[in-house]
Amino acid sequence: MKKKILIVDDTPENIDFLVGILKDRYKLVAARDGSRALKLANSNNPPDLILLDIVMPGMNGMEVFHMLKRSEQTCNIPVIFITGVSEEEHSNAEIVGRVDFIRKPFHAQNILKRVEINLELSRYLTPV
């Protein structure tokens, strides 16, 4: 059974690019804002991993991340932050215990490898 990934990005082109890379290996759902992402993550069929853009209008990725980690249903879902900000600007992402970080522009092999590694690691970190 394919693992489910939630892609959260306000830019349709980024979602399309990520879908193109991941669609053959994973079941994908997408959200263009934080509110929709939280609804999908808290559904009866939550994702196994979330690719989350940090910089979005309205509810940004850090706010979404904090809400995910406060919910019993979603606190163990691994999150990979995706963003175009520089190393210095994402230091807050390091502090809050993010699982991983992918910087734009995207590189297909890097994305595939990080998704695979984080899904594998989550098997050992998630309570049974």
Secondary structure, 3 states (H helix, E strand, C coil): CCCEEEEECCCHHHHHHHHHHHCCCCEEEEECCHHHHHHHHCCCCCCCEEEEECCCCCCCHHHHHHHHHHCCCCCCCCEEEEECCCCCCCHHHHHCCCCEEEECCCCHHHHHHHHHHHHHHHHHHCCC
